[in-house]
Amino acid sequence: MYGVVGGGLAGLAAAARLRETGRPVRLFEAADAVGGRARTVGTAGDPVERFPHYCSRGDDALASLAADHGLDGRIAWGHGRTARYHGGVVHPLDAPWERLAYPGTGVVDAVRAARLDRAVRRLDPADLDATTAEAFVTERASRATYEGRVEPALRSAFGDRAGHVSAAWLAEWLRSREGRDRRGAAVGYVEGSTARLVDALVEAIGAEAVRTGCRVTGIDSDVGRDGDGDGVPLTVEPPDDRRVVDCEGVVVAAGPATLRDVTGLDPGVDAVPGTCALVATDEPIVDAWRVTVEPGARSDGDDAPFGTLVGHTNLVPPERYGGDHLTYLVGRGGSLAAGDDEALRDRWLSALADLFPAVHPEAVRSVRIARDPAAAVAARPGERVPIDLCEAGLPGVAYAGPGSRIDRFGGSPGARVAAGVAAAEAVAGG
């Protein structure tokens, strides 16, 4: 039997791949339900993910997984307008003339940015991974190009650790923007929410093989074991007892902290915590799909507590949610996850009203808070966790969490799926 630690998309994809190859599998999830970041909340219509879940044209792994599990054609595609919040104004940035007119950089730096994009696409990933994104952009373009174009995107993804991130992130960033034209970025989403894919994966794995409320606390133990004592022993703590389960191989599909806690291995990368507020309003807050908020955007010159607004119902019709307009406010890094939900809600709504004075408190129907201790990984140059942990002295164990070679920065759903599949194949011997 093979074990999978973690029931997010990466863990579900790993378990489904192992089952597909005819191997018995058991998945352990500490929470009371699987799905991870893809878990949903109810609305007056379709359920909606607690965190933004979209894919770009390059996310072949997600599309392939969906097709393999009966959801071919369920990924809908649209164009999402992208913009920047600068100087109290939302500036669209999709059309070439919009980028040239953007006051955050100016015409000269817009031209430099275009040349930078071409340079990133030509370079070998190993060359990009030799330095930080900040150093690379400053040297290849200008300081103004970094501060006006790249730094806001980095900070929205990695918070106060943006300056440490490898320049290899630039290639992923540009890849996610492929297919963008004057109408916006090409954006895909699972119709009816990613819960459809989660349910299909659980069905493929077998509901009896999915154990929720079960925390894996270690690999190897002197506690009495199930099985014959061969393989990789997992110490599991269900609600009512503690035991060790022997596995032929194990996939750890959780964050770097879990990998460290379970195996004792220092992954060498640190996760960036994230907080997301899903805000339902009578009218849309912004016209764009994704708005990056620049540092110092508040009227007093302070940073907003969130770096990105995602106008979900500017991509998916609000009629799918009973007419509510849904916007994600996404913050990363620092102590964003600290404090209770009510205090965070008040602080974030105050910042939202400061940036968008037309948003009145009475127009807000609901605010739902979600937290993720490993929303991203601010991988420094050269930092990555191997998929096959045999390289790190842990034979029979593979890593599919954020910070791995495939999902290096904790990026898209497609990257999580691809990491899960690769880890399953590693422990199963290809």
C-alpha positions as CSV (number, residue, x, y, z in Angstrom):
1,M,0.0,0.0,0.0
2,Y,1.2,3.5,-0.8
3,G,0.5,6.5,1.4
4,V,-0.2,10.1,0.5
5,V,0.1,12.8,3.1
6,G,-2.2,15.7,2.3
7,G,-5.5,15.9,0.5
8,G,-5.1,19.1,-1.6
9,L,-4.9,18.9,-5.4
10,A,-1.4,17.6,-5.4
11,G,-2.2,14.8,-3.0
12,L,-5.4,13.9,-4.8
13,A,-3.6,13.9,-8.1
14,A,-0.8,11.7,-6.7
15,A,-3.3,9.2,-5.1
16,A,-5.3,9.0,-8.4
17,R,-2.2,8.4,-10.4
18,L,-1.1,5.6,-8.1
19,R,-4.6,4.0,-8.2
20,E,-4.5,4.4,-12.0
21,T,-1.4,2.3,-12.2
22,G,-3.1,-0.5,-10.1
23,R,-1.4,0.3,-6.8
24,P,-3.4,0.3,-3.5
25,V,-3.3,3.7,-1.9
26,R,-4.4,5.5,1.3
27,L,-4.6,9.2,1.6
28,F,-4.4,11.0,4.9
29,E,-5.7,14.5,5.4
30,A,-5.5,16.3,8.7
31,A,-8.5,18.6,8.0
32,D,-12.1,17.4,8.1
33,A,-12.4,17.4,4.3
34,V,-10.1,17.1,1.3
35,G,-9.5,19.8,-1.4
36,G,-7.0,22.1,0.4
37,R,-7.0,25.5,-1.3
38,A,-9.6,24.1,-3.7
39,R,-12.2,23.7,-0.9
40,T,-15.4,25.7,-1.6
41,V,-18.0,27.7,0.3
42,G,-21.7,27.9,-0.6
43,T,-23.4,30.8,-2.4
44,A,-26.9,31.4,-3.7
45,G,-25.9,29.4,-6.8
46,D,-22.7,27.4,-7.5
47,P,-20.1,26.8,-4.8
48,V,-17.0,28.9,-5.1
49,E,-13.4,28.3,-4.1
50,R,-12.1,29.9,-0.9
51,F,-9.0,30.9,-2.8
52,P,-8.7,32.0,-6.4
53,H,-8.4,29.0,-8.7
54,Y,-7.7,29.6,-12.4
55,C,-5.5,28.2,-15.1
56,S,-3.6,29.6,-18.0
57,R,-3.1,28.2,-21.5
58,G,0.1,26.5,-20.4
59,D,-1.5,24.5,-17.5
60,D,-1.6,21.2,-19.5
61,A,-1.5,19.1,-16.4
62,L,-4.7,20.4,-15.0
63,A,-6.6,20.1,-18.3
64,S,-5.3,16.6,-18.8
65,L,-6.3,15.5,-15.3
66,A,-9.8,17.0,-15.8
67,A,-10.2,15.1,-19.1
68,D,-8.9,11.9,-17.6
69,H,-11.7,12.1,-14.9
70,G,-14.7,12.8,-17.0
71,L,-14.5,16.6,-17.0
72,D,-13.4,17.2,-20.6
73,G,-15.0,20.4,-21.7
74,R,-15.7,21.5,-18.2
75,I,-12.8,24.0,-18.2
76,A,-14.3,27.2,-19.5
77,W,-12.1,29.9,-21.0
78,G,-12.5,33.6,-21.0
79,H,-10.5,36.8,-21.1
80,G,-9.7,38.5,-17.8
81,R,-8.7,42.1,-17.8
82,T,-5.6,42.9,-15.8
83,A,-4.7,46.2,-14.2
84,R,-2.7,48.1,-11.6
85,Y,-3.8,50.3,-8.8
86,H,-1.6,53.3,-8.8
87,G,-2.1,56.8,-7.5
88,G,-5.7,56.1,-6.5
89,V,-6.6,55.0,-10.0
90,V,-7.0,51.5,-11.6
91,H,-5.0,51.5,-14.8
92,P,-5.7,48.8,-17.4
93,L,-2.5,47.1,-18.7
94,D,-3.5,44.7,-21.5
95,A,-3.3,46.6,-24.7
96,P,0.2,47.9,-25.8
97,W,-1.0,51.5,-25.7
98,E,-2.3,51.0,-22.1
99,R,1.1,49.8,-21.0
100,L,2.8,52.7,-22.7
101,A,0.5,55.1,-21.0
102,Y,0.9,53.6,-17.5
103,P,2.2,56.3,-15.2
104,G,4.0,53.8,-12.9
105,T,6.7,53.3,-15.5
106,G,6.4,55.6,-18.5
107,V,7.2,55.1,-22.1
108,V,11.0,54.4,-21.8
109,D,10.6,51.8,-19.1
110,A,7.6,50.2,-21.0
111,V,10.0,49.7,-23.9
112,R,12.7,48.3,-21.6
113,A,10.1,46.0,-20.0
114,A,9.2,44.6,-23.5
115,R,12.9,43.9,-24.2
116,L,13.2,42.3,-20.7
117,D,10.4,39.9,-21.5
118,R,12.1,38.8,-24.7
119,A,15.4,38.3,-22.8
120,V,13.7,36.1,-20.1
121,R,12.1,33.9,-22.8
122,R,15.4,33.3,-24.5
123,L,17.5,32.5,-21.5
124,D,18.1,29.1,-20.1
125,P,16.3,28.6,-16.7
126,A,19.7,27.8,-15.1
127,D,21.0,31.3,-16.1
128,L,17.9,32.9,-14.6
129,D,18.3,30.9,-11.4
130,A,21.8,32.4,-10.8
131,T,20.4,35.6,-9.3
132,T,17.3,37.2,-7.8
133,A,14.5,38.7,-9.8
134,E,15.3,42.1,-8.4
135,A,19.0,42.0,-9.4
136,F,18.2,40.6,-12.8
137,V,15.6,43.2,-13.7
138,T,17.6,46.1,-12.3
139,E,20.7,45.0,-14.3
140,R,18.9,44.1,-17.6
141,A,16.4,46.9,-17.6
142,S,16.4,49.6,-14.9
143,R,15.6,50.2,-11.3
144,A,12.4,52.0,-12.4
145,T,11.3,49.0,-14.4
146,Y,11.7,46.8,-11.4
147,E,9.9,49.1,-9.0
148,G,7.2,50.1,-11.4
149,R,6.5,46.8,-13.2
150,V,8.0,43.8,-11.5
151,E,8.1,44.6,-7.8
152,P,4.3,45.0,-7.3
153,A,3.7,41.6,-8.9
154,L,6.5,40.0,-6.7
155,R,5.1,41.6,-3.6
156,S,1.6,40.5,-4.3
157,A,2.9,36.9,-4.6
158,F,5.5,36.8,-1.9
159,G,4.9,39.8,0.4
160,D,7.9,41.0,2.4
161,R,10.1,38.2,1.0
162,A,9.9,39.5,-2.6
163,G,13.5,40.7,-2.7
164,H,14.8,37.1,-2.1
165,V,13.0,35.4,-5.0
166,S,15.0,33.8,-7.8
167,A,14.8,35.3,-11.3
168,A,13.5,31.9,-12.4
169,W,10.1,33.2,-11.2
170,L,10.1,35.7,-14.1
171,A,9.8,32.8,-16.6
172,E,6.8,31.4,-14.7
173,W,5.2,34.8,-14.4
174,L,5.5,35.4,-18.2
175,R,4.3,31.9,-19.0
176,S,1.1,32.6,-17.0
177,R,0.5,35.7,-19.1
178,E,0.7,33.8,-22.4
179,G,-2.3,34.3,-24.6
180,R,-2.8,37.9,-23.3
181,D,-4.1,40.4,-25.8
182,R,-5.9,43.7,-25.7
183,R,-9.0,41.8,-24.3
184,G,-7.0,40.5,-21.3
185,A,-5.3,37.3,-20.2
186,A,-6.6,33.9,-21.3
187,V,-8.0,32.5,-18.1
188,G,-9.6,29.1,-17.5
189,Y,-11.8,27.9,-14.7
190,V,-13.7,24.7,-13.9
191,E,-17.4,25.3,-14.4
192,G,-19.2,24.8,-11.2
193,S,-16.0,25.2,-9.2
194,T,-12.9,23.0,-8.7
195,A,-15.0,20.9,-6.3
196,R,-16.1,19.0,-9.4
197,L,-12.6,17.9,-10.0
198,V,-12.0,17.1,-6.3
199,D,-15.1,14.9,-6.2
200,A,-14.0,13.1,-9.4
201,L,-10.6,12.4,-8.0
202,V,-12.0,11.1,-4.7
203,E,-14.3,8.8,-6.8
204,A,-11.3,7.5,-8.7
205,I,-9.2,6.9,-5.6
206,G,-12.1,5.3,-3.7
207,A,-13.8,7.1,-0.8
208,E,-12.8,4.2,1.5
209,A,-9.1,5.0,0.8
210,V,-9.5,8.7,1.9
211,R,-9.0,9.3,5.6
212,T,-9.9,12.8,6.8
213,G,-9.2,14.0,10.3
214,C,-6.0,11.9,10.3
215,R,-2.7,13.7,10.9
216,V,0.6,12.1,9.9
217,T,3.1,13.0,12.5
218,G,6.2,11.1,11.5
219,I,8.0,8.6,9.4
220,D,9.6,5.7,11.3
221,S,8.6,5.0,14.9
222,D,8.8,2.4,17.6
223,V,5.1,2.4,18.0
224,G,3.5,-1.0,17.1
225,R,2.8,-1.3,13.4
226,D,0.1,-2.4,11.0
227,G,1.5,-4.8,8.4
228,D,4.7,-6.8,8.3
229,G,7.2,-4.0,9.1
230,D,8.6,-3.6,5.6
231,G,8.6,-0.4,3.6
232,V,8.1,3.2,4.8
233,P,6.3,3.4,8.2
234,L,4.0,6.4,8.8
235,T,2.9,7.4,12.2
236,V,-0.8,8.4,11.9
237,E,-2.9,10.0,14.6
238,P,-6.6,9.6,13.8
239,P,-9.1,11.2,16.3
240,D,-9.3,8.1,18.4
241,D,-5.9,6.3,18.4
242,R,-2.3,6.3,17.2
243,R,-0.7,3.7,15.0
244,V,2.0,3.1,12.4
245,V,1.1,2.1,8.9
246,D,3.6,0.4,6.7
247,C,3.7,1.7,3.1
248,E,5.6,0.7,0.0
249,G,6.2,4.4,-0.8
250,V,5.0,7.7,0.5
251,V,4.1,11.0,-1.2
252,V,4.2,14.1,1.0
253,A,1.8,16.5,-0.6
254,A,1.9,19.3,2.0
255,G,3.9,22.4,2.7
256,P,7.6,22.6,3.6
257,A,6.9,22.8,7.3
258,T,5.0,19.5,7.2
259,L,7.8,17.8,5.3
260,R,10.2,19.0,8.0
261,D,7.9,17.9,10.8
262,V,7.1,14.5,9.3
263,T,10.6,13.5,8.1
264,G,13.0,15.6,10.0
265,L,14.5,16.8,6.7
266,D,15.2,20.5,6.4
267,P,13.7,21.3,2.9
268,G,15.8,24.5,2.7
269,V,12.9,26.6,1.6
270,D,10.4,28.6,3.6
271,A,6.7,29.0,2.9
272,V,4.9,32.4,2.7
273,P,1.7,32.5,4.6
274,G,-1.4,33.9,2.8
275,T,-4.8,35.2,3.7
276,C,-7.8,35.6,1.4
277,A,-11.0,37.4,1.9
278,L,-13.9,36.5,-0.4
279,V,-16.1,39.6,-0.5
280,A,-19.7,39.5,-1.9
281,T,-21.2,42.9,-2.9
282,D,-24.2,44.3,-4.7
283,E,-22.1,45.8,-7.5
284,P,-18.6,45.0,-8.8
285,I,-15.7,46.6,-6.9
286,V,-13.5,46.9,-10.0
287,D,-14.1,46.4,-13.7
288,A,-11.0,44.2,-14.2
289,W,-10.4,40.6,-13.4
290,R,-7.1,41.0,-11.6
291,V,-5.8,44.2,-10.1
292,T,-2.3,44.4,-8.5
293,V,-2.2,47.0,-5.8
294,E,1.1,48.9,-5.7
295,P,3.1,49.4,-2.5
296,G,2.1,52.5,-0.5
297,A,-1.3,52.6,-2.2
298,R,-3.3,53.8,0.9
299,S,-4.2,57.5,1.3
300,D,-1.7,57.8,4.2
301,G,1.1,56.2,2.1
302,D,1.0,52.8,3.9
303,D,0.7,49.5,2.1
304,A,-2.7,47.9,1.8
305,P,-3.0,44.6,3.7
306,F,-3.8,42.8,0.4
307,G,-1.7,43.0,-2.8
308,T,-4.2,41.7,-5.3
309,L,-7.9,42.1,-6.0
310,V,-9.5,39.4,-8.2
311,G,-12.9,40.3,-9.6
312,H,-14.1,36.7,-9.9
313,T,-17.5,37.7,-11.3
314,N,-15.8,39.8,-14.0
315,L,-14.8,36.5,-15.5
316,V,-17.6,34.1,-14.3
317,P,-21.2,35.6,-14.6
318,P,-22.5,36.7,-11.2
319,E,-25.8,34.9,-12.1
320,R,-23.9,31.7,-11.3
321,Y,-23.8,32.9,-7.7
322,G,-27.4,34.2,-7.3
323,G,-26.4,37.7,-8.6
324,D,-23.7,38.4,-6.0
325,H,-20.5,40.0,-7.2
326,L,-17.6,38.2,-5.8
327,T,-14.1,39.6,-5.3
328,Y,-11.1,38.0,-3.7
329,L,-8.7,40.1,-1.7
330,V,-5.4,38.3,-1.4
331,G,-2.5,39.1,0.9
332,R,0.8,37.4,1.3
333,G,3.6,37.3,3.8
334,G,4.5,38.8,7.2
335,S,1.9,38.4,9.9
336,L,-1.1,38.6,7.6
337,A,-2.6,35.4,9.0
338,A,-2.4,36.7,12.6
339,G,-5.5,37.8,14.5
340,D,-9.1,36.6,14.6
341,D,-11.4,36.7,11.5
342,E,-13.6,39.6,12.7
343,A,-10.6,41.9,13.4
344,L,-9.0,41.0,10.0
345,R,-12.4,41.6,8.3
346,D,-12.7,45.1,9.7
347,R,-9.1,46.0,8.9
348,W,-9.3,44.8,5.3
349,L,-12.7,46.4,4.7
350,S,-11.3,49.7,6.0
351,A,-8.4,49.4,3.6
352,L,-10.8,48.5,0.7
353,A,-12.9,51.6,1.4
354,D,-9.8,53.7,1.6
355,L,-8.7,52.5,-1.9
356,F,-12.2,52.5,-3.3
357,P,-14.4,55.2,-1.6
358,A,-17.4,54.1,-3.5
359,V,-17.5,50.8,-1.7
360,H,-19.9,51.4,1.2
361,P,-20.1,49.0,4.1
362,E,-23.9,48.5,3.5
363,A,-23.1,47.2,0.0
364,V,-21.0,44.3,1.4
365,R,-23.2,41.3,1.8
366,S,-20.6,38.9,3.3
367,V,-16.8,38.5,3.9
368,R,-15.3,35.0,4.2
369,I,-11.8,34.6,5.5
370,A,-9.5,31.8,4.5
371,R,-5.8,31.2,5.6
372,D,-3.0,29.2,4.1
373,P,0.3,28.7,5.9
374,A,2.0,27.7,2.7
375,A,0.3,30.0,0.0
376,A,3.7,30.4,-1.8
377,V,7.4,29.7,-1.5
378,A,9.9,32.5,-1.9
379,A,12.5,30.3,-3.4
380,R,16.0,31.9,-3.5
381,P,18.4,31.3,-6.4
382,G,19.2,27.6,-6.5
383,E,16.7,26.6,-3.8
384,R,14.3,23.8,-4.6
385,V,13.2,20.5,-3.0
386,P,13.7,17.4,-5.1
387,I,10.7,15.4,-6.0
388,D,12.4,12.0,-5.2
389,L,13.7,12.4,-1.7
390,C,15.9,9.4,-2.1
391,E,18.4,12.1,-3.2
392,A,18.1,13.5,0.4
393,G,18.5,10.1,2.1
394,L,14.8,9.2,2.3
395,P,14.3,6.3,-0.1
396,G,10.7,5.5,-0.9
397,V,9.5,9.1,-0.2
398,A,8.7,11.8,-2.7
399,Y,7.7,15.4,-2.3
400,A,4.8,17.1,-4.1
401,G,4.3,20.2,-2.1
402,P,5.1,23.9,-2.9
403,G,8.8,24.5,-3.3
404,S,9.5,21.3,-5.3
405,R,11.3,21.3,-8.6
406,I,7.9,21.3,-10.5
407,D,5.9,23.6,-8.2
408,R,8.8,25.7,-7.1
409,F,7.0,28.9,-6.1
410,G,3.7,27.4,-5.0
411,G,2.0,28.6,-8.1
412,S,-0.9,27.5,-10.2
413,P,-3.3,24.6,-9.7
414,G,-1.7,23.0,-12.8
415,A,1.7,23.1,-11.1
416,R,0.3,21.4,-8.0
417,V,-1.3,18.7,-10.2
418,A,2.0,18.1,-12.2
419,A,4.0,17.8,-8.9
420,G,1.5,15.3,-7.5
421,V,1.7,13.1,-10.6
422,A,5.5,13.3,-10.8
423,A,5.8,12.4,-7.1
424,A,3.5,9.4,-7.5
425,E,5.6,8.2,-10.5
426,A,8.8,8.6,-8.4
427,V,7.7,6.4,-5.5
428,A,6.1,3.9,-7.9
429,G,9.3,3.6,-9.9
430,G,8.1,5.5,-13.0
